[in-house]
């Protein structure tokens, strides 16, 4: 029997890289592409190792555990024992979850009588065709499904009372605000996909042009461009949305130079976002003066972590 190690190794390399990426997304770990792919190369090397005298290293549970620890060490580094163990446990969780899903899909579709007589599907020299189809098509689908579930789980943990501090910068203007993380805020720019956050006038003072503020409860009227300073005009975006009464309306938003969110001891920079200014209070009790889009936290970049 001919074994195509190159194809098997390449497939394992892709799968291991996806599992490590999913682990990083689950735990919000920051790792470089070089470290992630280096870990994937080491993980996929086990396929080649099985055909060498060194196969005994990964032939026992202890050897497999130590080999997994090496993969995590290369991919994520070592900071503290607790963090290292979290990374290792999450890696096993994602591997078992996706592996179990693939096994279930393979078991559901496996029917040797269907493809045994089919010349197109009869690829016994390359392995079970259903297995290849399951892995090549099923794994990306399961990976995407798992990532979506992880994102939704994280969003659900942020209830309506979760607050964070946020700093906005426009030119040399810095605005500090207390923000509520609103999991129901789904407003994004349809062209760029940038999430939209809201900031009330009380924290802006006179530093933001009055024409950029949207009034409360009334349809937004497009301001004259001449009433907006020229340096702000290139930052304007019109965001369509559906109002409570079902009518289609437009909201004016502005692209900031920087948005930094202080949340759970971390400084998170949102590199792609828009800010909509309102002239009314967002919190009746005054607990917050801004509303954040959850994607700003989910996809933001951690630039500093409190010790």
C-alpha positions, 0 to 999 in steps of 0.5 A: 500500500502506498502512503502519501506522506506529503499530502497527509503532512500538509493536511495535518499542518493546516489543521494544526494551524487552525486548532492553534488559531482557534485556541488563541481566539478562545483565550484571547491570546496574542501570538505572532504568525511565525510562532503559530506556524512554528507550532503547527510545523512541530505538531504536524511533524508527528506524522513523519515521526511515526515512520522513524525510530523516534516513534516511541516518543509519541507512542505513550500518553506521557510522550504525547502530553510532553509533545503537546506541551512543546507545541504550546510552548512554541506557539504561545511561549511561557509566561506563568504556569497557570497561563501555560496550563490554560493554553494546553487545556484549551488546545486539547479542548479544541482538538477534541471538539473538532475531532469529535465533530469530524468523527460524527460527520464521517460516521453519518455519511460513511457508506462504502456501498455508495462509492465502492463501485463509483470510479470517480470516488474510488480512490483506495490508493489515496485513502477513504474518500469520505474521510478526505471529504470530511476533513477537507470540507467538514473541518473548515466548516466546524472551525468556523462554527466553533469560532462563531460559538466562542464569539457568541459565548464571550458576548453573552458574558458581557451583560448590560451592566458591564462597563469599560473606560474608553479614550478617543483621539481625533487629531490632537483632541482626546476624549475620555468616557465611561462606556457600556458594552452593549451586546445588542449593538449591531450597527456597522458600516456596510462598506468596511464592516467597521463597528460603530460606537456612540458618544454623548455630547457631555464628554466632548464639550466644545471640541467636536463640531456641533454639526456632527451631533445627532439629535434624540428621537428625531430623524437625522437631517443631513448637515450642510458640508460647509458647516463642518470643518474641512479637516473633519469632512474626510472622516465622515461616513453615513451609516444606514440603520432601521429605526424602532418604527421600521423606517430606514434612516441614516446616522452620521459617524466619524473615523477616529485616529485611535480608540483605546479601551481599558477593560479587565486590566487590559488596554485594547486598541480598536484599529477599525471603528467609527464614532457617532456623536449624540447630543442627548444622555445615553444613561438616565442615571449617568453611569456611562456616556458612551456605548461600545460595539462588542466587536471592538473588544472581540477583535481589538488588539491588546497593547498592554496588560496590567500586572 
